[in-house]
Amino acid sequence: MKTERLTPDPYGIARAAELLAAGQTVAMPTETVYGLAGDARNGRAVARIFEAKGRPGFNPLIVHVPDLAAARDIARFGDEALILAQTFWPGALTLVLDLHATSDIAPLVTAGLNTVGIRLPDHPAARALLSRFGGPLAAPSANVSGRVSPTSAVHVLDPDGGLAGRIAAVLDAGPCPVGVESTIVGWPNGRATLLRPGGIPAEAIEAAIGHKLIAPSIDPDRPSAPGQLTSHYAPNVALRLNAAAPRPDETFIAFGAPGRFSLSRHGDLTEAAANLFDTLRRADREGRPIAVAPVPEHGLGAAINDRLRRAAAPRD
């Protein structure tokens, strides 16, 4: 299969929507990372997502929708979920909610669960595509499962860990401004729970609902939301965290200091989040173990450290 490279003009949006309507997969930009989109109602299209990524069948996908009304057609919104949707959508927040019994979302999307992760992205190309397509799109990150997430079309088409030749097209709208995946919040046992830190700090979500989020009890063998596998976002080489300095055989990723590879020279967590996956990819190409400087564990630092810990985890 030859992967088409489309631009986010009217022709490119129309062509991407045409491919999706035919049950094909298209990598689309969002403000967080590029997602591999397929019709969330079409089981064969969803299966193509899993096939292209080599993704475990038990790992659920996030459904992207054009507006809140479309989300409410798919899932049940409690009071807190509605507050968060109205506060942070469109944006980098995914809500895990109970499916309506009448929902036509393909069962493969939810990995057999009775809940669904749902999001309204804040990227003009993604929103234009969702509007033109006219339906919900399942869209995990557009990379081989477990590898470093893509924040540009170049990453999507990378011959090492990319999807060139595995998918129908990529809609190229340049780099993603946020650079880490969405924050995921759910209500297991009726209590607002942080299922995955991400592009919206937990502190902002807690301010919106007026109380602390619960820390989840996660079984990595049976994830309830994307991004919960123990080893995820992994480069090819070993990764050492919280390193004050590199060893002689290591490539060093700095934070708050200059360097050939630096998440942010000035210690800016927003800049570091946007640079994270691209910096990991560039360092990985050196072919040596990677050492990463400490990153603060507050605000977007929680999401950055979550991704780094999973990237450094032992692999099966």
N, C-alpha and C positions, 0 to 999 in steps of 0.2 A: 504494500500500500504506500502511495506517495502522500505525504502530509502537506496539505495546502497551507500557505502562510498568508493570512488575510489581514487587511488593514481595517480599522474600526470606522470606515466610511459607510454610507448607505449600502453600497454593493457588498462590502465585506460582511456587514451585519446580516443582510438578506441571505447571502450564501451560507453563513454559519447557521442561520435558522433553518434553511432548506436542508442542510446536512443533518441537523438534529431531528427534524421532522421525519427524515428517512431512517431514523434509528441509529445514526452514526454518532461518534464522539468528537467533541471539539474542545480544545483547551481555551478557556476564556480568562481574561484578567479580572481580578477583583482588587479591592484596596489592600487585602491581606497578602494572598499569594495567587498564582494562577491555579485555577481549578479545572479538572477534566470533566466536562459537562456531558450529560446524556439525559434523555427524557425520563424523568423520575416515574412516569406511569408505564413505561415500556420495559418489561423484564429483560428482553434481549439487549436493549440499549444499555441497561444497567450492567448486564453480564459482560458487555464489551468493555465497560469501565474496569471491572475487576480483572478481566483478561489482560488488558493493556498494562495495568499497574502490577499484575502479579499479587493482588491484594488478598489477604485471608477473607474467606466468605463470612466470618463471624464478626467482622469489623464494620459497624454501621456507617452510612454516608450522610452528609448534610444536604438538605434540600434547599435550593435557592429559589426565591419567589420575587415577583415584581412589586408587590405591595402587601400591606397588612391584611386587606380583605382576602387575598389569595391564601395567605397563611392561615387565616381563621377558617377557610374552607377545608383545610387539611387537618388541623389540630385544635384541641380545646385549650383556650387561654384562661387561666385563673387571673385573679386581680393583680398579683405581683408580676406575672408574665406580661400582662397588658401594659402595666406601668413601664417595664423595661423596654418593651417594643416601642412604645410611644416616645420614650426618652432617647433610645440609642439607635433606632432604625430610621433610615438606612445606616448601617455601620457594622463594625467588627464584633457583633454579638450573635451567638447561636443559642436558641432556646430549645431544650429537649422537653417535649410536651406529649401528652396522650393523643394518639391518633383518633380521629373520628371513625366510627364503625363504617361509615360510608366512603371513607377516603379511597381514592384510586391509586395511591402510591404503591409501586411494585414492592412485594414483600422482601425482595433481595436488598432494597435500600435500607431497611430497618434491621437487617440481619435477624429476622424472626422476632424482634421485640414489638411490644404494643405502643412504643413511643417513637418519636421522630425528632431529629435535630433539624431546625428550620432557621433560615436567615434571609434577611433582605439586604443585599450588598450595596455599598456606597461607592460604586465606580460607574462612570457614565457609559462605558462600553458594555459592562455586564448588564446594566439596567436597560440599555437599548436592545440588547440581545434577548433578554427575558421578555420585554414588551413585544418584540417582533415575533418571537417564538410562540408566545401566548400560553405558556404552561410552566409547571415547576421543573427545575433542572437539578438532578443529583450531581454534585461536583466536589469530590475530594481533591486534594492537591494533585497537580498534573505531573507526577513523577513516578518512577518505579517505587512500589510500596516499601516503606522503611528508609528510603534514601532522603537526601537533603531536599527540602521543598523548593519549588521554583518561584522566583520573583521577577522573571522576565521570560519573554518568548525564547531567547537564546538558551536559557536553562531547560525549557520544555523540550527543545530540539537537540540538546546536548547528546552526543553519541555515547557518553558514559553516564548512564542513569537517567537518560531522557526518553522521550516517547516518539521520536521521529520514526516514521514507518509503521507505527502501531496505532495511530489515530488518524482521523480524516483531515483535521485542520487545527491550526492555532490562530486565534484572533490576537494579533500583536498590537498592544497599546502601550508598549514601553514598560518600564519598571513599576512595581507595585509600591505605593507610598507608605503603607504600614509595615509590611515585610514579615510579620509573624501571623499565624493563623488566628482565627476568631476566638474570643473567650466563649466558653460554653457553660451555661447555667441550666440546671434541671431541678426538679422537685421530687426526688425519691423520698418516700415517707412523708410527703407534704411539706418539706422544708427546703427553702432555697439553698442549693448546693453548688459550689464551684467544681464543675466536672473537668475543666481544663482552663488554666490561665491563658490569656491571649492578648489581642490588640486593644482591649478596653480594660484598664486596671480594675481589680476587684474592689478597690476603695471607692471608685466612682459608682459601681453597681450597688454597693452597700449603702452609699449615700442616697441613692434613688429609692431603695425599698425600706430604708430606715433601720436596718439591723445587719448584723454580721452574716456572711455566708458560711454554711457548714462545709467543713472539709470532707471529701468523699472517702468512702472505703472502696477501693478499686481492686477488682480482680483482673489482672492483665490478660488472663486467658479468656475472659468473657467481658470485653469492654462494653460499657453502656453508652459511650460516646466516642467519636473519633479522637485519635491522638493519645489514647490511654495505654497502648502497648508499651511494655517496658523498654524495648529497644526500638527506636524510631528516629527519623531525621538523620540517619547515620551516614558519615563519610566512609570511604574505603579503608582509611587508616584508623589507628587507635587514637583516642581523644583523652587528654588529661586535663582536669578542671582545677580552678583556683590555684593556678601556678604563678608564683611570684616572678619566676624567670624560666626560660626554656633550658632543657638539657641540651648537650651538644648535638644530639641527633634529632631534635624536635624543631618543627615550625611553630613560631609563637604568634598567637593572636592577642593583641593588646586591647586594653580598655582604659580610657582616660589618659592615654599617652600616644605619641606618634609611633609609627612602625610601618613596615611593609604591609602587614596585615593588622588593621586596627578597626575594632567595631565602632569606636568613636574616640577621636583624639582628645576631645574636650569632656568626656564622661557624660555625654548626652544619651539618655536611655532611649528616647524616641529615634535618634539617629542610629543607635546600636541595633534596635529592633529591625529597622529598615535594611541595615547592612548585614544582618546575621547570616542568612542562608547564602548570599553571594560570597561573603568572606570565607565561610566554611568550604564552599566549592573551590574557590581559588587556592586556599591553603591545602586542600585535599590533593590538588594537582601537583603539588611538590613531591608527593609520594613518600613523605616522612611522617612519623607520629606528630600529632598536633597538641600543643599545650595552650590553654586559654587562661588569660588573666581573670582574677575575681571580678564578678559583676554584682552590684548591690541587689538585694532580694526585695526591693520595694517597687511599686508601680509596675511599669513594663519590664523591670528587671525580673519579676517573678516569672513572666512568660519566657523571657530569654533563658533563664536558668533551667526552667522546665525542659525546653528544647535541648539545651546542652547536656543535661543529665541523661535524657533518653538517647541522645546521640552517642554518649560515652558508655552506655550500659552494655554489659556482656551480651554477645549475640549467639543465637543458637547455631 
